Amino acid sequence: MEEKLEQAYLYDFYGELLNEHQRRIYEDFVFNDLSLGEIAKDEGISRQGVHDMVRRCNRTLEGYEEKLHLVAKFLSAKQKVSKIHILAKQFHEKPEDQILNEIENLSNEILEEL
């Protein structure tokens, strides 16, 4: 997965667990695309301090994901729902028991993951 997209997912799921200062710096770097120097000037800290904060936030968010797997579960469910959508379209075009069985299996997998 692309790094920026991964950071966005991690932040969406776990960002509220960071303190306000961490969230502000992380958002400026990842989402607002500000440079380390720009953030350092705005926050009144060193460029190295911003760099360390972003790395620490990344490690923290990745640590939450390692323990909770919310992003992985979300992406898995999203993939399965997309497949269900495709199968439902196929069913409308050509009804088959096999397609219904596949839809049922995928929906059961999603329910088990949640």
N, C-alpha and C positions, 0 to 999 in steps of 0.2 A: 504494500500500500504506500502511496506517496506520503512523504514525511509531513507535509503541511496538512494533508487530509487526516492523517493519523493524529496529529496534534489537535486538530479541530474536534475530532470525535472524543479524544481523551478529555479535552476541556469541557465539551458539552456534557459529558457524563459525570466528571469529577471536579470540575472547576470550582464549584461552590465549596469544596473542602479546602481550598487554598484561602489564605487570609487576604484581606482587601489589597494590601500592598503587593503581594505576589500576583493576584489576579490582574491588577492594573498594569504591572510591568509585562506580564505574560501576554495580555491582550494587545498591548502596544507593539510588542515584538512580533507576535504570530499573526494577529488579525489586522492591525493597523499598519503593518509593514514599516515601522519606524526603525531607524538604525540604533545600534547600541549607544552611540554618541548622543543621538537626539533624546533617547530615553534617559540617559545619565544626566543630561543637562536639565530636563524637566523634573527629574526626581531629586536632583541635588546629590547624586552619588557618582562613584567612578564608573567608567565604561566596563572595567573588569567586574565591578559589583553587579552590574546589570547582566553581564554574561553569566556570572556564577548563579544569579537568581533564576535566569531562564533555564539553565541546565538543571538546577535543583528542582525547579517546578516540573520539568520533563520527567526527571527520575521519580518524583513523588507521584505524578499522574500515572506513569507506567507501573509503579509499585501497586497502586490501587487496582489497576487493570489485572495485574498478575494474581491478585488475591480474589477479586470479585468477578472478573471476566464479563462485565456488562457490555462492553463494546463488541467483544467476540460473539456474544449471544445475540446482540442486536443485528450485527452483520449477517450472521447465519440465518436469523429469522427473515431478514430483508431479502436475502437470496432465495429462500424457500417461497416466500410470498410472491416474488417475481416469477418463479417457476409455476406456481399455482395459477397466476394470472395468464401465463402463456398456455397452460393446459386447459384452462377454462375457455380461452379463445378457440383452441383446437376442438374442444368438445362441441362448441356451437356450430363449428363447421362440419364435424363428423363425430357424432356421439359414439363412444365406445366404453365398454366396462373397464378396460385397462386404464384409460385416462381417469375415470372416477376413482379407481383403486389407488392410482398414483397421487391424486389430489388428497385422498383420505390419509394416505401414509405420510405425506408432507405435513399436513395439518396436525397429525398426531405427533410428529417430531417437533414441530414448533411448540405445541402445548407441553410436551415433556421438558423442553429447554427452559420454558418460562416457569 
